[in-house]
Amino acid sequence: TAFTQFGKCRRFFRIWHEPWRQVPAEIQIATDCLIQSTGRWWRSARCIGANYSPGVKVWMGWPHAIGDSRVIPLIGHKSIL
């Protein structure tokens, strides 16, 4: 199940797929300027592994409305459905 919200319109839709096969990937970083701009943590980061999925067929259902439009505010400007 996936959940979305656009403005005050909250919806969910069902998703189904076979188990995703994962395959080890060899990576090479061509440029890191975007991720480097997020903070100092990147200087000491190291790759401990990488995987990719060759893909599967995914079924996605139609969106359905979720209850009323109220959103409950939380600390830090985040909200909960």
Distance bins in CASP14 RR format, pairs under 12 A and 6 or more apart:
PFRMAT RR
TARGET T0000
AUTHOR 0000-0000-0000
RMODE 2
METHOD distances of the structure
MODEL  1
1 11 0 0 0 0 0 1 0 0 0 0 0
1 12 1 0 1 0 0 0 0 0 0 0 0
1 13 1 0 0 1 0 0 0 0 0 0 0
1 14 1 0 1 0 0 0 0 0 0 0 0
1 15 1 0 0 1 0 0 0 0 0 0 0
1 16 0 0 0 0 1 0 0 0 0 0 0
1 60 0 0 0 0 0 1 0 0 0 0 0
1 61 0 0 0 0 1 0 0 0 0 0 0
1 63 0 0 0 0 0 1 0 0 0 0 0
1 64 0 0 0 0 1 0 0 0 0 0 0
1 66 0 0 0 0 0 1 0 0 0 0 0
2 10 0 0 0 0 0 1 0 0 0 0 0
2 11 0 0 0 0 1 0 0 0 0 0 0
2 12 1 0 0 1 0 0 0 0 0 0 0
2 13 1 0 1 0 0 0 0 0 0 0 0
2 14 0 0 0 0 1 0 0 0 0 0 0
2 15 1 0 1 0 0 0 0 0 0 0 0
2 16 0 0 0 0 0 1 0 0 0 0 0
2 58 0 0 0 0 0 1 0 0 0 0 0
2 60 1 0 0 1 0 0 0 0 0 0 0
2 61 0 0 0 0 1 0 0 0 0 0 0
2 63 0 0 0 0 1 0 0 0 0 0 0
2 64 0 0 0 0 0 1 0 0 0 0 0
2 66 0 0 0 0 0 1 0 0 0 0 0
3 9 0 0 0 0 0 1 0 0 0 0 0
3 10 1 0 0 1 0 0 0 0 0 0 0
3 11 1 0 0 1 0 0 0 0 0 0 0
3 12 1 0 1 0 0 0 0 0 0 0 0
3 13 0 0 0 0 1 0 0 0 0 0 0
3 14 0 0 0 0 0 1 0 0 0 0 0
3 15 0 0 0 0 0 1 0 0 0 0 0
3 63 0 0 0 0 0 1 0 0 0 0 0
3 64 0 0 0 0 0 1 0 0 0 0 0
3 65 0 0 0 0 0 1 0 0 0 0 0
3 66 1 0 0 1 0 0 0 0 0 0 0
3 80 0 0 0 0 0 1 0 0 0 0 0
3 81 1 0 0 1 0 0 0 0 0 0 0
4 10 1 0 0 1 0 0 0 0 0 0 0
4 11 1 0 1 0 0 0 0 0 0 0 0
4 12 1 0 0 1 0 0 0 0 0 0 0
4 13 1 0 0 1 0 0 0 0 0 0 0
4 15 0 0 0 0 0 1 0 0 0 0 0
4 60 0 0 0 0 0 1 0 0 0 0 0
4 63 1 0 0 1 0 0 0 0 0 0 0
4 64 0 0 0 0 0 1 0 0 0 0 0
4 65 0 0 0 0 0 1 0 0 0 0 0
4 66 0 0 0 0 1 0 0 0 0 0 0
4 81 0 0 0 0 0 1 0 0 0 0 0
5 11 1 0 0 1 0 0 0 0 0 0 0
5 12 0 0 0 0 0 1 0 0 0 0 0
5 63 0 0 0 0 0 1 0 0 0 0 0
5 65 0 0 0 0 0 1 0 0 0 0 0
5 66 0 0 0 0 1 0 0 0 0 0 0
5 67 0 0 0 0 0 1 0 0 0 0 0
5 69 0 0 0 0 1 0 0 0 0 0 0
5 70 0 0 0 0 0 1 0 0 0 0 0
5 71 1 0 0 1 0 0 0 0 0 0 0
5 78 0 0 0 0 0 1 0 0 0 0 0
5 79 0 0 0 0 1 0 0 0 0 0 0
5 80 0 0 0 0 0 1 0 0 0 0 0
5 81 1 0 0 1 0 0 0 0 0 0 0
6 63 0 0 0 0 0 1 0 0 0 0 0
6 65 0 0 0 0 0 1 0 0 0 0 0
6 69 0 0 0 0 0 1 0 0 0 0 0
6 71 0 0 0 0 0 1 0 0 0 0 0
7 69 0 0 0 0 1 0 0 0 0 0 0
7 71 0 0 0 0 1 0 0 0 0 0 0
7 79 0 0 0 0 0 1 0 0 0 0 0
8 65 0 0 0 0 0 1 0 0 0 0 0
8 66 0 0 0 0 0 1 0 0 0 0 0
8 67 0 0 0 0 0 1 0 0 0 0 0
8 68 0 0 0 0 1 0 0 0 0 0 0
8 69 1 0 1 0 0 0 0 0 0 0 0
8 70 0 0 0 0 1 0 0 0 0 0 0
8 71 1 0 0 1 0 0 0 0 0 0 0
8 79 0 0 0 0 0 1 0 0 0 0 0
8 81 0 0 0 0 0 1 0 0 0 0 0
9 63 0 0 0 0 1 0 0 0 0 0 0
9 64 0 0 0 0 0 1 0 0 0 0 0
9 65 1 0 0 1 0 0 0 0 0 0 0
9 66 0 0 0 0 1 0 0 0 0 0 0
9 67 0 0 0 0 0 1 0 0 0 0 0
9 68 0 0 0 0 0 1 0 0 0 0 0
9 69 1 0 0 1 0 0 0 0 0 0 0
9 71 0 0 0 0 0 1 0 0 0 0 0
9 81 0 0 0 0 0 1 0 0 0 0 0
10 63 0 0 0 0 1 0 0 0 0 0 0
10 64 0 0 0 0 1 0 0 0 0 0 0
10 65 1 0 0 1 0 0 0 0 0 0 0
10 66 1 0 1 0 0 0 0 0 0 0 0
10 67 1 0 0 1 0 0 0 0 0 0 0
10 68 0 0 0 0 1 0 0 0 0 0 0
10 69 1 0 0 1 0 0 0 0 0 0 0
10 70 0 0 0 0 1 0 0 0 0 0 0
10 71 1 0 0 1 0 0 0 0 0 0 0
10 72 0 0 0 0 0 1 0 0 0 0 0
10 79 0 0 0 0 0 1 0 0 0 0 0
10 80 0 0 0 0 0 1 0 0 0 0 0
10 81 1 0 1 0 0 0 0 0 0 0 0
11 61 0 0 0 0 0 1 0 0 0 0 0
11 62 0 0 0 0 1 0 0 0 0 0 0
11 63 1 0 1 0 0 0 0 0 0 0 0
11 64 1 0 0 1 0 0 0 0 0 0 0
11 65 1 0 1 0 0 0 0 0 0 0 0
11 66 1 0 0 1 0 0 0 0 0 0 0
11 67 0 0 0 0 1 0 0 0 0 0 0
11 69 0 0 0 0 0 1 0 0 0 0 0
11 81 0 0 0 0 0 1 0 0 0 0 0
12 60 0 0 0 0 0 1 0 0 0 0 0
12 61 0 0 0 0 1 0 0 0 0 0 0
12 62 0 0 0 0 0 1 0 0 0 0 0
12 63 1 0 0 1 0 0 0 0 0 0 0
12 64 1 0 1 0 0 0 0 0 0 0 0
12 65 0 0 0 0 1 0 0 0 0 0 0
12 66 1 0 1 0 0 0 0 0 0 0 0
12 67 0 0 0 0 0 1 0 0 0 0 0
12 81 0 0 0 0 1 0 0 0 0 0 0
13 58 0 0 0 0 0 1 0 0 0 0 0
13 59 0 0 0 0 0 1 0 0 0 0 0
13 60 1 0 0 1 0 0 0 0 0 0 0
13 61 1 0 1 0 0 0 0 0 0 0 0
13 62 1 0 0 1 0 0 0 0 0 0 0
13 63 1 0 1 0 0 0 0 0 0 0 0
13 64 1 0 0 1 0 0 0 0 0 0 0
13 65 0 0 0 0 0 1 0 0 0 0 0
13 66 0 0 0 0 0 1 0 0 0 0 0
14 58 0 0 0 0 0 1 0 0 0 0 0
14 59 0 0 0 0 1 0 0 0 0 0 0
14 60 1 0 0 1 0 0 0 0 0 0 0
14 61 1 0 1 0 0 0 0 0 0 0 0
14 62 0 0 0 0 1 0 0 0 0 0 0
14 63 0 0 0 0 1 0 0 0 0 0 0
14 64 0 0 0 0 1 0 0 0 0 0 0
15 56 0 0 0 0 0 1 0 0 0 0 0
15 57 0 0 0 0 0 1 0 0 0 0 0
15 58 1 0 0 1 0 0 0 0 0 0 0
15 59 1 0 0 1 0 0 0 0 0 0 0
15 60 1 0 1 0 0 0 0 0 0 0 0
15 61 1 0 0 1 0 0 0 0 0 0 0
15 62 0 0 0 0 0 1 0 0 0 0 0
15 63 0 0 0 0 0 1 0 0 0 0 0
16 56 0 0 0 0 0 1 0 0 0 0 0
16 57 0 0 0 0 1 0 0 0 0 0 0
16 58 1 0 0 1 0 0 0 0 0 0 0
16 59 1 0 1 0 0 0 0 0 0 0 0
16 60 0 0 0 0 1 0 0 0 0 0 0
16 61 0 0 0 0 1 0 0 0 0 0 0
17 53 0 0 0 0 0 1 0 0 0 0 0
17 55 0 0 0 0 1 0 0 0 0 0 0
17 56 1 0 1 0 0 0 0 0 0 0 0
17 57 1 0 0 1 0 0 0 0 0 0 0
17 58 1 0 1 0 0 0 0 0 0 0 0
17 59 1 0 0 1 0 0 0 0 0 0 0
17 60 0 0 0 0 1 0 0 0 0 0 0
18 53 0 0 0 0 0 1 0 0 0 0 0
18 54 0 0 0 0 0 1 0 0 0 0 0
18 55 0 0 0 0 1 0 0 0 0 0 0
18 56 1 0 1 0 0 0 0 0 0 0 0
18 57 1 0 0 1 0 0 0 0 0 0 0
18 58 0 0 0 0 1 0 0 0 0 0 0
18 59 0 0 0 0 0 1 0 0 0 0 0
19 53 0 0 0 0 0 1 0 0 0 0 0
19 55 0 0 0 0 0 1 0 0 0 0 0
19 56 0 0 0 0 1 0 0 0 0 0 0
20 51 0 0 0 0 1 0 0 0 0 0 0
20 52 0 0 0 0 1 0 0 0 0 0 0
20 53 1 0 1 0 0 0 0 0 0 0 0
20 54 0 0 0 0 1 0 0 0 0 0 0
20 55 1 0 0 1 0 0 0 0 0 0 0
20 56 1 0 1 0 0 0 0 0 0 0 0
20 57 0 0 0 0 0 1 0 0 0 0 0
20 58 0 0 0 0 1 0 0 0 0 0 0
21 51 0 0 0 0 1 0 0 0 0 0 0
21 52 0 0 0 0 1 0 0 0 0 0 0
21 53 1 0 0 1 0 0 0 0 0 0 0
21 54 1 0 0 1 0 0 0 0 0 0 0
21 55 1 0 0 1 0 0 0 0 0 0 0
21 56 1 0 0 1 0 0 0 0 0 0 0
22 49 0 0 0 0 0 1 0 0 0 0 0
22 50 0 0 0 0 0 1 0 0 0 0 0
22 51 1 0 1 0 0 0 0 0 0 0 0
22 52 1 0 0 1 0 0 0 0 0 0 0
22 53 1 0 1 0 0 0 0 0 0 0 0
22 54 0 0 0 0 1 0 0 0 0 0 0
22 55 0 0 0 0 1 0 0 0 0 0 0
22 56 0 0 0 0 0 1 0 0 0 0 0
23 49 0 0 0 0 0 1 0 0 0 0 0
23 50 0 0 0 0 1 0 0 0 0 0 0
23 51 1 0 0 1 0 0 0 0 0 0 0
23 52 1 0 1 0 0 0 0 0 0 0 0
23 53 1 0 0 1 0 0 0 0 0 0 0
23 54 1 0 0 1 0 0 0 0 0 0 0
23 55 0 0 0 0 1 0 0 0 0 0 0
24 47 0 0 0 0 0 1 0 0 0 0 0
24 48 0 0 0 0 0 1 0 0 0 0 0
24 49 1 0 0 1 0 0 0 0 0 0 0
24 50 1 0 0 1 0 0 0 0 0 0 0
24 51 1 0 0 1 0 0 0 0 0 0 0
24 52 0 0 0 0 1 0 0 0 0 0 0
24 53 0 0 0 0 0 1 0 0 0 0 0
25 47 0 0 0 0 0 1 0 0 0 0 0
25 49 0 0 0 0 1 0 0 0 0 0 0
25 50 1 0 1 0 0 0 0 0 0 0 0
25 51 1 0 1 0 0 0 0 0 0 0 0
25 52 1 0 1 0 0 0 0 0 0 0 0
25 53 0 0 0 0 1 0 0 0 0 0 0
25 54 0 0 0 0 0 1 0 0 0 0 0
26 47 0 0 0 0 0 1 0 0 0 0 0
26 49 0 0 0 0 1 0 0 0 0 0 0
26 50 1 0 0 1 0 0 0 0 0 0 0
26 51 0 0 0 0 0 1 0 0 0 0 0
26 52 0 0 0 0 0 1 0 0 0 0 0
27 46 0 0 0 0 0 1 0 0 0 0 0
27 47 1 0 0 1 0 0 0 0 0 0 0
27 48 0 0 0 0 0 1 0 0 0 0 0
27 49 0 0 0 0 1 0 0 0 0 0 0
27 50 1 0 1 0 0 0 0 0 0 0 0
27 51 0 0 0 0 0 1 0 0 0 0 0
27 52 0 0 0 0 1 0 0 0 0 0 0
28 47 0 0 0 0 0 1 0 0 0 0 0
28 50 0 0 0 0 0 1 0 0 0 0 0
29 35 0 0 0 0 1 0 0 0 0 0 0
29 36 0 0 0 0 0 1 0 0 0 0 0
29 42 0 0 0 0 0 1 0 0 0 0 0
29 45 0 0 0 0 0 1 0 0 0 0 0
29 46 0 0 0 0 0 1 0 0 0 0 0
29 47 0 0 0 0 1 0 0 0 0 0 0
29 50 0 0 0 0 0 1 0 0 0 0 0
31 37 0 0 0 0 0 1 0 0 0 0 0
32 38 0 0 0 0 0 1 0 0 0 0 0
32 39 0 0 0 0 0 1 0 0 0 0 0
32 42 1 0 0 1 0 0 0 0 0 0 0
32 43 0 0 0 0 0 1 0 0 0 0 0
32 45 0 0 0 0 1 0 0 0 0 0 0
32 47 0 0 0 0 0 1 0 0 0 0 0
33 39 0 0 0 0 0 1 0 0 0 0 0
33 42 0 0 0 0 0 1 0 0 0 0 0
34 42 0 0 0 0 0 1 0 0 0 0 0
35 41 0 0 0 0 1 0 0 0 0 0 0
35 42 1 0 1 0 0 0 0 0 0 0 0
35 43 0 0 0 0 0 1 0 0 0 0 0
35 45 0 0 0 0 1 0 0 0 0 0 0
36 42 1 0 1 0 0 0 0 0 0 0 0
36 43 0 0 0 0 1 0 0 0 0 0 0
36 45 0 0 0 0 1 0 0 0 0 0 0
38 45 0 0 0 0 0 1 0 0 0 0 0
39 45 0 0 0 0 0 1 0 0 0 0 0
65 81 0 0 0 0 0 1 0 0 0 0 0
66 81 1 0 0 1 0 0 0 0 0 0 0
67 81 0 0 0 0 1 0 0 0 0 0 0
68 81 0 0 0 0 0 1 0 0 0 0 0
69 79 0 0 0 0 0 1 0 0 0 0 0
69 81 0 0 0 0 0 1 0 0 0 0 0
70 79 0 0 0 0 1 0 0 0 0 0 0
70 80 0 0 0 0 0 1 0 0 0 0 0
70 81 0 0 0 0 1 0 0 0 0 0 0
71 77 0 0 0 0 0 1 0 0 0 0 0
71 78 0 0 0 0 0 1 0 0 0 0 0
71 79 1 0 1 0 0 0 0 0 0 0 0
71 80 1 0 0 1 0 0 0 0 0 0 0
71 81 1 0 0 1 0 0 0 0 0 0 0
72 78 0 0 0 0 0 1 0 0 0 0 0
72 79 1 0 0 1 0 0 0 0 0 0 0
72 80 1 0 1 0 0 0 0 0 0 0 0
72 81 1 0 0 1 0 0 0 0 0 0 0
73 79 1 0 1 0 0 0 0 0 0 0 0
73 80 0 0 0 0 1 0 0 0 0 0 0
73 81 0 0 0 0 0 1 0 0 0 0 0
74 80 1 0 1 0 0 0 0 0 0 0 0
74 81 0 0 0 0 0 1 0 0 0 0 0
END
